[in-house]
Amino acid sequence: MDQALRDLLQRMPKAELHIHIEGSLEPELIFALAERNQVKLDYPSVEALRRAYAFTDLQSFLDIYYAGASVLLKEQDFYDMTWAYLQKARQDNVRHAEIFFDPQTHTDRGVPFEIAINGIHRALQDARAQWGMSGGLIMCFLRHLSEEDAFKTLEQAMPHLDKIIGVGLDSSERGHPPEKFARVFARCGELGLHRVAHAGEEGPPEYIRNALDILKVERIDHGVRCLEDPALTERLAREGMPLTVCPLSNIKLRVFDRNADHNLRALLDAGLAATVNSDDPAYFGGYMNDNFIAMFEALPLERRHAWQLARNSFVAAFLDEDKKKAFVDEVDACFA
């Protein structure tokens, strides 16, 4: 990749639509918060913890992800974690970030819902005030837990709906199809919340179809396995359904073996509204620009693909049409 393209990838405006805020917790911050909150970790050092980031699949990652989250106890912890991510996003010229958070990861440990959401929300407000970065919060239900548990979480969220733009579905995909959460997603729709869901990462293309038809989602998180089903691929292209693709995450979790095996170019060639995102950047080896650069170095991707991916990210964002247009105009100006 030539230097001009690399520079363009770094400076082009972009939106991040698939970032788990708990997955942005770097080992250094985990240790700092553990010390501040007197939490005992199973790892003797930052280096030992980083060495443990060798995952064979989604579940082996989730085990360590939940262990890392154990240091988050106070509102300031959630603020500090979010602020650290937002600073990195700003360096990558992320102009708009729609952040996932997992309240059940915290409420199950006895941390009240409002402590988590207030800390994250305050950091987003500060980023808007200080840098003009826009953003929103998407509350995810953990799919390995029950729908009843998801309803309890929704109940806890009710006083805070002004801080939430939508709901999502994450955690271990295998054996937990989207239809397990049909009723709670229907309720969220009635409340006027946007709906997204992880599907087609480890799960089959059928999970993508069910997320569309049963959960009525407006975006598919991951979705890379859609190409196994030509009829589904054609439908996603026809409907302009956004896919929030997370390349380095896909490599780290063995969805693809190498960067060069990733199907990002194939998704774009199929006319799909793919976007690039970082997923759990502290664990998967990189933030937004790291993901862009890794893909453009490994795949036959060109300037026009960068333009398309940047535009797609704003078109797929949960923004009003005027704001979308303003961001898309910024992208076009950057490439002009």
CORVEN-V779195 format. One record per helix or strand. SS is the DSSP state (a for helix, b for strand). FROM is the first residue (numbers start at 0). TO is the last residue. If there is no record, write none. Layout:
ss->SS from->FROM to->TO
ss->SS from->FROM to->TO
This chain:
ss->a from->2 to->10
ss->b from->13 to->19
ss->a from->20 to->23
ss->a from->26 to->36
ss->a from->45 to->50
ss->a from->57 to->68
ss->a from->74 to->90
ss->b from->93 to->100
ss->a from->102 to->106
ss->a from->112 to->130
ss->b from->133 to->141
ss->a from->146 to->162
ss->b from->165 to->169
ss->a from->177 to->189
ss->b from->193 to->198
ss->a from->204 to->212
ss->b from->218 to->221
ss->a from->223 to->227
ss->a from->229 to->238
ss->b from->241 to->244
ss->a from->246 to->251
ss->a from->258 to->260
ss->a from->263 to->268
ss->b from->272 to->275
ss->b from->278 to->278
ss->a from->280 to->283
ss->a from->287 to->297
ss->a from->302 to->314
ss->a from->320 to->334
